[in-house]
Amino acid sequence: MRARGVVLQGVLAAAGLAAAFFVWQRGPVGAPGEVVVLDAPKRALERVRYEDASVQVELFREGTKDGELWLRLGAKRELRANEIAEQLFARFAPLRATRSLGVLDAERLAEVGLKDSRRKLAVKLSSGEHTFTLAASSSGWGSPYLRRETDGHVFLLPPSLLPDLENAAHRLVDRTLHTFGASEYDALTITVGSTSRTFLVRARAQRPAEFLPREAPDSPDETAWKWHERVWLLSPAQTDFLGRGEVPPGGEPRESFRVEYLRGDQRLGQLTVARGAGGEFYARTEHTAGWAKLPPWADSIVLEAEKVATGR
């Protein structure tokens, strides 16, 4: 009897784990009264595409082991997607609505903005693509009606679901410059042209870190530390990020200076600042998809870079 009891408990435990895994893959249960428009586990979701007469946006998983989420704006610009985009992407598997209106006649379709609407939504799963028509913009996002193309059923979506897609260039771009934090590197090298200078970074409790020139480790360089604080705080706007493979107007910019970050013998990443053909400055790092245009005040950082790199 004991052996049979142990076996039964093992079977029940395995069933419980399987059920928990299934629930996790499907995501959280919807709110009371919600209806499912597209039933799919999140692991099956590959891309979401939104388009109208002037905007085309796609969120898609990169086909690599890490499965990073990318944002495509228009036909070509591909950028890293941020955490807001990750949260939004997950809401499409399963896709839920606040209400189902059934199949509407032509008159009612016109009333809710769905007749002849050019606003479209496509959700691609591993099993195939599902397409929907969205209400025309004249009806406003306050009442986002959606028509499922397979059977003509009309649904009322939550008002918060689609605005992020419509304003993707401002809301869904990852503005992160580095994949590591300020406390993770213990040395950095600043290069201007053929001149390089390395600083050891010494952390201090409740006070700013010290930059110690490798050639003079007993003499902290406060000028270099203050300059690098401004470099670390560089923050291009979402709309100033270029996609991977995209070149700034006038061609590839010319490098002005470069900062390489180290932890022991491991290279963590780098920041390259370069001047464009029109005199504007761009930056790219180990994390950015391409160049990002810097604010106008970045020119003062470039002017001071040579002084920091030479120690004069």
C-alpha positions as CSV (number, residue, x, y, z in Angstrom):
1,M,0.0,0.0,0.0
2,R,2.8,2.3,0.8
3,A,4.4,1.8,-2.6
4,R,1.1,2.5,-4.3
5,G,0.6,5.7,-2.2
6,V,4.0,7.0,-3.2
7,V,3.3,6.3,-6.9
8,L,-0.1,8.1,-6.6
9,Q,1.5,11.1,-4.9
10,G,4.2,11.2,-7.6
11,V,1.6,11.1,-10.4
12,L,-0.5,13.9,-8.7
13,A,2.7,16.0,-8.3
14,A,3.6,15.6,-11.9
15,A,0.1,16.5,-13.0
16,G,0.3,19.7,-10.8
17,L,3.6,20.7,-12.4
18,A,2.2,20.2,-15.9
19,A,-0.9,22.3,-15.1
20,A,1.3,25.1,-13.6
21,F,3.5,25.1,-16.7
22,F,0.4,25.2,-19.0
23,V,-1.0,28.2,-17.1
24,W,2.3,30.0,-17.1
25,Q,2.6,29.6,-20.9
26,R,-0.9,30.9,-21.5
27,G,-0.4,34.0,-19.3
28,P,-2.7,35.4,-16.6
29,V,-6.5,34.8,-16.7
30,G,-8.4,37.7,-18.1
31,A,-10.6,40.1,-16.1
32,P,-14.3,39.2,-15.5
33,G,-16.4,39.7,-18.6
34,E,-13.4,39.6,-21.0
35,V,-13.6,37.5,-24.1
36,V,-10.8,35.9,-26.1
37,V,-10.3,37.1,-29.6
38,L,-7.2,35.0,-30.4
39,D,-6.4,32.1,-28.1
40,A,-2.7,31.3,-28.2
41,P,0.1,30.6,-25.7
42,K,2.8,33.2,-25.5
43,R,5.5,30.8,-26.7
44,A,3.7,30.7,-30.0
45,L,3.7,34.4,-30.6
46,E,6.3,35.5,-33.3
47,R,5.3,39.0,-34.4
48,V,2.6,41.7,-34.2
49,R,2.1,44.1,-37.1
50,Y,0.1,47.3,-37.1
51,E,-0.4,49.6,-40.1
52,D,-2.6,52.4,-41.4
53,A,-2.2,54.9,-44.3
54,S,0.8,56.6,-42.7
55,V,2.3,54.2,-40.1
56,Q,3.7,50.7,-40.2
57,V,5.0,49.1,-37.0
58,E,6.1,45.5,-36.2
59,L,7.2,43.9,-33.0
60,F,9.0,40.6,-33.6
61,R,11.3,38.1,-31.9
62,E,14.8,37.8,-33.3
63,G,15.4,34.3,-34.5
64,T,18.3,33.7,-32.2
65,K,18.7,31.7,-29.0
66,D,18.0,34.8,-26.7
67,G,14.9,35.7,-28.6
68,E,15.3,39.5,-28.3
69,L,12.3,41.6,-29.1
70,W,12.8,44.1,-32.0
71,L,10.8,47.0,-33.3
72,R,10.5,47.7,-37.0
73,L,9.4,51.2,-38.1
74,G,8.3,51.5,-41.7
75,A,9.8,49.1,-44.1
76,K,13.5,49.2,-43.0
77,R,14.3,50.8,-39.6
78,E,14.9,48.1,-37.0
79,L,15.5,49.1,-33.4
80,R,15.7,47.3,-30.0
81,A,12.4,47.3,-28.3
82,N,12.1,48.4,-24.6
83,E,10.3,46.9,-21.6
84,I,7.0,48.7,-22.5
85,A,7.1,46.9,-25.8
86,E,7.8,43.6,-24.1
87,Q,4.7,44.0,-21.9
88,L,2.6,45.1,-24.9
89,F,3.8,42.2,-27.0
90,A,2.7,39.7,-24.3
91,R,-0.8,41.0,-24.4
92,F,-1.4,39.6,-27.8
93,A,-1.1,36.0,-26.7
94,P,-3.9,35.4,-25.9
95,L,-5.5,38.5,-27.3
96,R,-8.5,39.6,-25.2
97,A,-11.3,42.1,-25.7
98,T,-13.7,43.7,-23.2
99,R,-16.7,42.8,-25.2
100,S,-17.9,40.8,-28.2
101,L,-20.5,42.4,-30.6
102,G,-20.9,39.5,-32.9
103,V,-21.2,39.9,-36.7
104,L,-22.5,43.4,-37.7
105,D,-24.3,44.4,-40.8
106,A,-22.8,47.1,-43.2
107,E,-24.6,49.9,-41.5
108,R,-23.3,49.1,-38.1
109,L,-19.8,48.5,-39.4
110,A,-19.9,52.0,-40.8
111,E,-21.1,53.4,-37.5
112,V,-18.2,51.9,-35.5
113,G,-15.6,52.9,-38.2
114,L,-14.9,49.4,-39.6
115,K,-16.3,49.7,-43.1
116,D,-13.5,50.2,-45.6
117,S,-11.0,51.0,-42.8
118,R,-7.3,50.8,-43.9
119,R,-6.1,50.3,-40.3
120,K,-5.0,46.7,-39.9
121,L,-3.5,44.4,-37.3
122,A,-1.8,41.1,-37.9
123,V,-0.7,38.6,-35.3
124,K,1.7,35.9,-36.4
125,L,1.9,32.7,-34.4
126,S,4.0,29.6,-35.1
127,S,0.9,28.0,-36.5
128,G,0.1,30.9,-38.9
129,E,-1.0,34.5,-39.3
130,H,-4.3,36.0,-38.1
131,T,-5.5,39.3,-39.5
132,F,-7.9,41.9,-38.2
133,T,-9.4,45.2,-39.2
134,L,-9.3,48.1,-36.8
135,A,-11.8,51.0,-36.6
136,A,-10.7,54.1,-38.6
137,S,-8.9,56.8,-36.6
138,S,-11.9,59.1,-36.9
139,S,-13.7,57.0,-34.4
140,G,-10.8,57.6,-31.9
141,W,-8.8,55.2,-29.7
142,G,-11.4,55.6,-26.9
143,S,-13.5,53.0,-28.8
144,P,-11.0,50.7,-30.5
145,Y,-13.3,48.3,-32.4
146,L,-11.7,45.3,-34.1
147,R,-13.1,42.9,-36.7
148,R,-11.7,39.3,-36.9
149,E,-11.3,38.5,-40.6
150,T,-11.8,34.8,-40.3
151,D,-15.4,35.0,-39.3
152,G,-16.4,38.7,-39.3
153,H,-16.9,38.9,-35.5
154,V,-16.4,42.4,-34.0
155,F,-14.9,43.1,-30.6
156,L,-14.3,46.1,-28.4
157,L,-10.6,46.1,-27.3
158,P,-9.3,47.7,-24.1
159,P,-8.5,51.4,-24.9
160,S,-4.9,51.0,-23.6
161,L,-3.9,48.2,-26.1
162,L,-3.2,50.1,-29.3
163,P,-2.0,53.6,-28.6
164,D,1.6,52.3,-28.0
165,L,1.7,50.8,-31.4
166,E,0.5,54.0,-33.1
167,N,3.2,56.0,-31.2
168,A,5.8,53.3,-31.3
169,A,8.7,55.6,-32.4
170,H,8.2,57.6,-29.2
171,R,7.2,54.9,-26.7
172,L,8.7,51.5,-27.7
173,V,12.3,52.3,-28.6
174,D,15.0,51.0,-26.1
175,R,17.1,54.0,-25.2
176,T,19.5,51.9,-23.1
177,L,23.1,52.6,-24.1
178,H,24.9,49.9,-22.1
179,T,24.2,46.4,-20.9
180,F,26.1,46.9,-17.6
181,G,25.8,49.4,-14.7
182,A,28.1,52.1,-13.4
183,S,29.3,49.9,-10.6
184,E,30.3,47.0,-12.8
185,Y,33.5,48.3,-14.5
186,D,36.8,48.8,-12.6
187,A,38.8,50.4,-15.4
188,L,38.2,52.4,-18.6
189,T,40.3,53.6,-21.5
190,I,39.7,56.9,-23.3
191,T,41.0,57.1,-26.9
192,V,41.2,60.2,-29.1
193,G,42.9,59.6,-32.4
194,S,46.1,57.7,-31.7
195,T,46.2,58.8,-28.0
196,S,44.8,56.6,-25.3
197,R,44.7,56.9,-21.5
198,T,43.5,54.3,-19.0
199,F,42.0,55.0,-15.6
200,L,41.5,52.6,-12.7
201,V,38.1,53.2,-11.0
202,R,38.1,53.1,-7.2
203,A,34.7,53.0,-5.5
204,R,34.2,54.9,-2.3
205,A,31.4,54.4,0.2
206,Q,28.7,57.0,-0.1
207,R,31.0,59.2,-2.2
208,P,31.7,59.5,-6.0
209,A,34.3,57.0,-7.3
210,E,37.8,58.1,-8.0
211,F,39.5,57.9,-11.4
212,L,43.2,56.9,-11.0
213,P,45.4,57.3,-14.1
214,R,47.3,54.0,-14.6
215,E,50.6,55.9,-14.9
216,A,49.9,57.8,-11.6
217,P,47.6,55.6,-9.4
218,D,48.2,57.7,-6.3
219,S,46.8,60.9,-8.0
220,P,43.0,60.9,-8.6
221,D,42.0,62.9,-11.7
222,E,38.8,64.8,-10.8
223,T,38.7,66.4,-14.2
224,A,38.5,63.1,-15.9
225,W,35.8,61.8,-13.4
226,K,33.6,64.9,-14.0
227,W,34.0,64.6,-17.8
228,H,33.0,61.0,-17.7
229,E,30.0,61.7,-15.6
230,R,28.6,63.8,-18.4
231,V,29.5,61.0,-20.9
232,W,27.7,58.4,-18.8
233,L,24.6,60.6,-18.7
234,L,24.3,61.0,-22.5
235,S,20.7,60.1,-23.4
236,P,19.5,60.5,-27.0
237,A,15.8,60.9,-27.6
238,Q,13.8,57.9,-28.9
239,T,13.3,59.4,-32.3
240,D,17.1,60.1,-32.7
241,F,18.0,56.4,-32.8
242,L,18.9,54.9,-36.2
243,G,18.2,51.3,-37.1
244,R,20.8,48.6,-37.6
245,G,22.7,49.0,-40.9
246,E,21.3,52.6,-41.2
247,V,23.9,55.4,-42.0
248,P,23.4,59.0,-40.9
249,P,22.8,61.6,-43.6
250,G,26.0,62.3,-45.4
251,G,27.6,58.9,-44.7
252,E,29.4,57.2,-41.9
253,P,30.5,59.7,-39.2
254,R,34.1,60.1,-38.2
255,E,35.1,59.0,-34.7
256,S,35.9,61.8,-32.3
257,F,36.6,59.7,-29.2
258,R,36.0,56.2,-27.7
259,V,35.5,54.9,-24.2
260,E,36.1,51.2,-23.5
261,Y,34.9,49.7,-20.2
262,L,36.7,46.8,-18.5
263,R,36.3,44.6,-15.5
264,G,39.6,42.9,-14.8
265,D,40.6,41.4,-18.2
266,Q,37.0,41.3,-19.5
267,R,35.8,43.9,-21.9
268,L,32.3,44.9,-20.9
269,G,31.5,47.3,-23.7
270,Q,32.3,50.7,-25.3
271,L,30.9,54.1,-26.3
272,T,32.0,55.7,-29.6
273,V,31.1,59.3,-30.3
274,A,31.6,60.5,-33.9
275,R,31.0,63.7,-36.0
276,G,28.5,63.5,-38.8
277,A,28.8,65.3,-42.2
278,G,26.7,68.2,-41.0
279,G,28.7,68.7,-37.8
280,E,26.3,66.9,-35.5
281,F,27.4,64.2,-33.2
282,Y,26.3,60.6,-32.9
283,A,27.0,57.8,-30.5
284,R,26.9,54.0,-30.6
285,T,27.6,51.3,-28.0
286,E,27.8,47.6,-27.6
287,H,24.0,47.6,-27.1
288,T,22.6,50.0,-29.7
289,A,21.4,48.8,-33.0
290,G,23.2,51.6,-34.8
291,W,24.0,55.3,-34.4
292,A,22.0,57.6,-32.2
293,K,22.1,61.4,-32.6
294,L,23.3,63.3,-29.6
295,P,21.9,66.6,-28.2
296,P,23.6,69.8,-29.3
297,W,25.4,70.2,-26.0
298,A,27.5,67.1,-26.6
299,D,30.0,69.2,-28.6
300,S,31.4,70.4,-25.3
301,I,32.1,66.8,-24.2
302,V,34.0,66.2,-27.5
303,L,36.0,69.4,-27.0
304,E,37.2,68.2,-23.6
305,A,37.9,64.6,-24.6
306,E,41.4,65.4,-25.9
307,K,42.4,67.1,-22.7
308,V,41.2,64.1,-20.6
309,A,43.0,61.6,-23.0
310,T,46.3,63.4,-22.9
311,G,46.2,64.5,-19.3
312,R,47.0,68.1,-20.2
